Every structure is written in C-alpha cells, then in structure tokens.
Amino acid sequence: MRKLLVASVVMAFVFAAIGLATRAEEKEKPKHTIKAVMKTCMKDGLCKKVASGKADDAEKKALVENFEALAANKPPKGDADSWKEKTGALVEAAKAVAEGKEGAGAKLGAAANCMACHKEHKG
C-alpha cells in the first residue's frame, strides 16, 4: 500500500512538471506565425499601404504588431543573426512610420525587400 502511495505521488509530480513545461513553451510562442504575417502584411498589402502614407493609425499599429511577431519567430532556415537584423529593421521602420517620423515610409519600403529575406530564410 505504501509503495502505491509513493508511486502515485511521484507520478503526480511528473505530470505537474510536464504541464508547467508545456505552458512555458506556449507562452514563448509569437502572437502570429511567419505565414500569417506574410499574408497580412505583404500579400494583402498592409505594408505597402503604411509605407505609402495611406494607412490609418490602427493599420500602422497592426503592422508594428505583426512585424514584432515576425521577429519573435525562428527563421525556417539560415542564420539567426541575419533574421534578427532583417526583422529588426522592419520593426524599427514600422515604428518610425507609426510615430510619424519624416522619411520613415521610404525606410519601411526599403526594409520590406522580399527577396533579400527570402533568399536566406524562406524554408
């Protein structure tokens, strides 16, 4: 009887540890996947709209949020430092546009160079 009790307690601790580890992994996941960001920002034209100055404040905020999530993702292939540099430039440029800084739209357009990123990182 005592062995059964000890085994039950040990199993309860194991399951609790697994549950905590799973929750920690879930918290680390970015808000949006790379695929979702590419669809919303690039294919659907949000980035181009923001860069051209035709977007409202909510769209600018959405672009910043999406690019921050993109930067939080791991690259499908290629160097992590290169990914950090390229996505960091996108975030910085999107924030500059959202803040209304002069010349920020052109900077965003330059940072959103699809082939520069896809050549190194697209899986």
Backbone bond lengths (Angstrom), bond angles and torsions (degrees), N, CA, C in turn:
res aa  C-N    CA-C-N  psi(-1)  N-CA   C-N-CA  omega(-1)  CA-C   N-CA-C  phi
1 M - - - 1.444 - - 1.519 111.14 -
2 R 1.321 115.34 -41.82 1.452 120.19 -179.63 1.532 111.21 -64.43
3 K 1.331 116.94 -39.75 1.460 121.38 179.16 1.529 110.42 -63.27
4 L 1.304 116.79 -38.81 1.466 121.41 178.85 1.519 110.34 -65.05
5 L 1.301 117.50 -40.44 1.461 122.20 178.88 1.533 110.40 -64.98
6 V 1.306 117.63 -45.63 1.465 122.25 179.64 1.540 109.73 -63.54
7 A 1.320 116.64 -43.95 1.465 120.26 179.27 1.528 110.57 -62.86
8 S 1.311 117.70 -38.28 1.470 121.63 179.15 1.531 110.82 -65.26
9 V 1.315 116.31 -42.67 1.468 120.58 179.34 1.531 110.14 -64.70
10 V 1.305 117.60 -43.71 1.465 121.77 178.91 1.534 110.30 -61.19
11 M 1.308 116.88 -44.90 1.467 120.79 179.35 1.525 111.30 -63.54
12 A 1.314 117.33 -37.95 1.468 120.69 177.93 1.522 110.40 -62.33
13 F 1.325 117.26 -42.13 1.465 120.63 177.75 1.528 111.56 -65.44
14 V 1.312 117.56 -39.38 1.470 121.24 178.80 1.531 110.11 -62.70
15 F 1.317 117.13 -46.93 1.458 120.11 179.77 1.533 111.69 -64.86
16 A 1.316 116.99 -36.49 1.468 120.67 177.59 1.526 110.44 -65.25
17 A 1.312 117.28 -41.94 1.467 121.29 179.27 1.527 111.00 -64.70
18 I 1.316 116.65 -41.22 1.471 120.54 177.82 1.522 110.37 -63.93
19 G 1.308 116.82 -41.76 1.462 121.14 178.64 1.518 112.17 -62.45
20 L 1.317 118.00 -42.40 1.467 121.70 178.67 1.519 111.39 -66.47
21 A 1.328 117.07 -39.60 1.467 120.54 178.74 1.527 110.81 -64.71
22 T 1.328 116.80 -39.92 1.457 121.09 178.70 1.525 110.86 -64.89
23 R 1.314 117.43 -42.11 1.470 121.05 178.23 1.514 111.22 -63.89
24 A 1.311 117.81 -39.12 1.463 121.52 179.47 1.522 110.17 -63.22
25 E 1.330 117.49 -40.13 1.461 121.29 178.14 1.520 110.94 -66.13
26 E 1.313 117.56 -39.11 1.456 121.31 -179.82 1.515 111.29 -65.09
27 K 1.319 117.83 -37.34 1.453 121.66 -179.94 1.520 111.52 -67.73
28 E 1.328 118.01 -28.84 1.448 122.55 -177.69 1.527 112.47 -79.00
29 K 1.318 117.99 -14.65 1.452 120.60 -177.97 1.521 110.24 -67.81
30 P 1.331 117.28 135.61 1.467 120.40 176.18 1.525 111.20 -63.76
31 K 1.319 116.03 158.54 1.452 121.80 -176.83 1.530 111.85 -65.34
32 H 1.339 117.31 -34.40 1.465 121.95 -179.55 1.530 109.63 -129.72
33 T 1.309 116.56 148.14 1.462 121.12 176.04 1.529 109.43 -79.53
34 I 1.314 116.07 164.79 1.466 120.80 177.14 1.521 109.53 -59.06
35 K 1.322 116.44 -44.61 1.462 121.21 -178.56 1.534 111.32 -60.39
36 A 1.321 117.29 -42.94 1.465 121.26 -179.98 1.528 111.20 -65.70
37 V 1.335 116.62 -40.62 1.465 120.39 179.00 1.527 110.21 -65.14
38 M 1.316 116.71 -43.65 1.470 120.04 -179.93 1.531 110.89 -61.74
39 K 1.313 116.85 -41.06 1.461 119.58 179.95 1.532 110.76 -65.68
40 T 1.324 116.37 -51.15 1.463 121.23 -176.13 1.526 111.95 -65.76
41 C 1.311 115.99 -47.82 1.464 119.75 -170.89 1.522 114.02 -87.40
42 M 1.306 117.20 -38.33 1.461 119.42 -174.17 1.530 112.15 -100.20
43 K 1.310 117.42 -57.39 1.468 119.80 -176.45 1.521 112.68 -67.26
44 D 1.337 116.68 -40.51 1.466 120.08 -180.00 1.527 112.77 -82.99
45 G 1.339 117.63 -6.87 1.454 121.80 171.06 1.519 117.55 88.36
46 L 1.316 119.04 12.67 1.460 120.15 -179.35 1.529 111.42 -62.56
47 C 1.316 117.31 -43.30 1.466 121.06 -178.90 1.529 110.77 -61.72
48 K 1.309 116.74 -45.58 1.466 120.98 179.96 1.529 110.55 -63.40
49 K 1.315 117.31 -39.86 1.458 122.09 179.77 1.529 110.78 -63.94
50 V 1.321 116.25 -43.60 1.465 120.58 179.20 1.532 110.31 -67.01
51 A 1.329 116.91 -43.93 1.466 120.92 -178.76 1.526 111.73 -63.42
52 S 1.333 117.39 -32.97 1.466 121.12 -178.54 1.523 112.76 -80.39
53 G 1.328 116.95 -9.10 1.459 120.77 178.52 1.515 113.94 87.17
54 K 1.331 118.24 10.79 1.463 121.91 -177.82 1.532 113.52 -95.32
55 A 1.322 117.35 0.21 1.467 120.92 -176.18 1.528 111.23 -90.35
56 D 1.334 115.06 151.62 1.466 119.22 175.40 1.538 108.86 -88.43
57 D 1.316 116.76 177.92 1.463 121.29 -176.42 1.525 113.27 -61.57
58 A 1.326 116.89 -37.33 1.470 120.49 179.95 1.534 110.40 -65.37
59 E 1.322 117.20 -39.26 1.471 120.41 178.79 1.527 110.80 -68.90
60 K 1.315 117.21 -37.94 1.464 120.39 176.94 1.526 110.32 -63.32
61 K 1.323 116.06 -43.14 1.460 120.98 178.68 1.534 110.55 -63.49
62 A 1.330 116.60 -40.80 1.469 121.08 179.05 1.528 110.79 -63.45
63 L 1.324 116.68 -38.37 1.466 119.79 179.02 1.521 110.45 -65.06
64 V 1.312 117.02 -45.35 1.467 120.81 178.39 1.527 109.79 -59.17
65 E 1.326 116.99 -46.47 1.467 121.37 -179.83 1.527 111.37 -60.07
66 N 1.331 116.43 -44.41 1.462 120.23 179.99 1.524 111.67 -65.43
67 F 1.322 117.43 -42.50 1.462 119.84 179.95 1.529 111.92 -69.00
68 E 1.325 118.05 -32.21 1.464 120.31 174.56 1.532 110.14 -65.51
69 A 1.327 116.64 -39.56 1.466 120.47 177.14 1.526 110.45 -66.29
70 L 1.336 116.53 -39.00 1.465 120.93 177.82 1.527 109.72 -59.34
71 A 1.323 116.33 -45.88 1.461 120.69 -179.82 1.525 112.01 -64.55
72 A 1.314 117.87 -29.06 1.466 121.90 -179.80 1.523 112.60 -77.28
73 N 1.323 117.16 -17.03 1.462 120.98 177.74 1.524 110.16 -76.51
74 K 1.321 115.91 160.35 1.460 121.17 174.91 1.527 107.84 -92.27
75 P 1.327 117.93 141.67 1.463 119.72 -179.88 1.527 110.98 -67.75
76 P 1.339 117.23 140.89 1.465 120.02 178.24 1.525 112.12 -61.17
77 K 1.338 116.00 -32.21 1.466 120.38 175.25 1.521 107.63 -155.23
78 G 1.305 116.12 167.50 1.453 120.97 177.05 1.520 113.22 92.87
79 D 1.308 114.15 -178.37 1.451 123.76 -174.78 1.528 112.09 -76.40
80 A 1.310 117.46 130.78 1.468 122.49 -179.20 1.531 111.61 -64.89
81 D 1.325 117.47 -33.62 1.470 120.30 178.96 1.525 110.60 -67.31
82 S 1.319 116.95 -39.30 1.461 121.11 177.27 1.527 110.16 -64.32
83 W 1.318 116.39 -41.91 1.475 121.80 177.41 1.526 110.21 -59.83
84 K 1.316 115.56 -46.29 1.460 120.82 -179.43 1.531 110.47 -61.93
85 E 1.313 116.63 -41.63 1.472 121.10 -179.99 1.536 111.52 -64.49
86 K 1.326 116.22 -47.66 1.466 120.65 -176.46 1.539 111.97 -69.42
87 T 1.315 116.61 -45.18 1.465 119.07 179.68 1.526 110.87 -71.47
88 G 1.317 116.69 -31.90 1.457 120.82 176.28 1.524 111.35 -63.34
89 A 1.329 116.32 -38.77 1.464 120.55 177.50 1.526 110.62 -64.83
90 L 1.337 116.63 -38.52 1.472 120.38 177.24 1.525 111.13 -63.59
91 V 1.322 116.62 -45.31 1.466 120.96 -179.63 1.525 109.97 -62.87
92 E 1.311 116.17 -47.03 1.463 120.95 -178.68 1.529 111.11 -60.65
93 A 1.332 116.85 -44.40 1.462 120.87 -179.49 1.526 111.34 -67.44
94 A 1.322 117.17 -40.38 1.471 120.45 179.04 1.524 110.53 -64.75
95 K 1.330 117.26 -40.38 1.461 120.65 177.93 1.526 111.04 -64.90
96 A 1.334 116.71 -38.74 1.458 120.93 179.45 1.532 110.92 -63.32
97 V 1.340 116.32 -40.36 1.466 119.88 177.29 1.524 109.75 -65.70
98 A 1.320 116.91 -43.86 1.466 121.06 -179.43 1.529 111.43 -61.92
99 E 1.321 116.65 -31.50 1.461 121.40 179.05 1.524 112.12 -83.90
100 G 1.336 117.24 -6.99 1.461 121.27 177.18 1.518 114.33 80.55
101 K 1.310 117.95 23.55 1.464 121.11 -179.50 1.533 110.48 -70.78
102 E 1.320 115.39 143.28 1.457 121.19 -178.38 1.532 110.68 -68.01
103 G 1.323 116.04 136.03 1.457 122.13 179.01 1.514 114.36 77.58
104 A 1.316 117.58 3.46 1.463 121.25 -176.17 1.528 111.90 -69.50
105 G 1.329 117.40 -32.04 1.464 120.35 179.42 1.521 111.62 -62.33
106 A 1.317 116.53 -42.86 1.468 120.79 178.14 1.525 110.80 -66.03
107 K 1.322 115.59 -38.52 1.466 120.54 178.01 1.528 110.48 -63.56
108 L 1.330 116.18 -40.45 1.468 120.52 177.97 1.519 110.54 -64.95
109 G 1.331 116.53 -43.26 1.461 120.13 178.66 1.523 112.03 -59.60
110 A 1.336 116.55 -39.78 1.463 120.94 178.77 1.526 111.60 -69.81
111 A 1.318 117.36 -38.67 1.469 121.38 -179.32 1.527 111.63 -70.11
112 A 1.326 116.74 -25.97 1.469 121.69 -177.76 1.529 111.24 -89.13
113 N 1.317 116.97 41.34 1.460 123.12 178.48 1.532 108.46 -80.47
114 C 1.315 116.33 101.30 1.469 121.84 -173.25 1.534 112.89 -57.23
115 M 1.324 116.59 -48.82 1.464 119.09 -173.63 1.522 113.22 -67.30
116 A 1.312 116.94 -32.11 1.475 119.14 178.83 1.516 110.41 -60.46
117 C 1.306 116.77 -39.11 1.458 121.17 -179.54 1.534 111.63 -82.19
118 H 1.318 116.15 -45.05 1.466 120.20 -176.87 1.525 112.07 -62.21
119 K 1.322 117.05 -36.56 1.469 121.04 -178.50 1.531 110.67 -59.02
120 E 1.319 116.00 -38.84 1.472 120.15 -177.03 1.519 114.27 -92.62
121 H 1.352 116.88 -31.71 1.458 118.35 -165.78 1.523 116.85 -120.71
122 K 1.304 119.65 -17.19 1.457 119.01 -176.52 1.517 110.16 -68.74
123 G 1.323 115.27 129.37 1.465 121.01 -175.92 1.491 114.07 -77.49
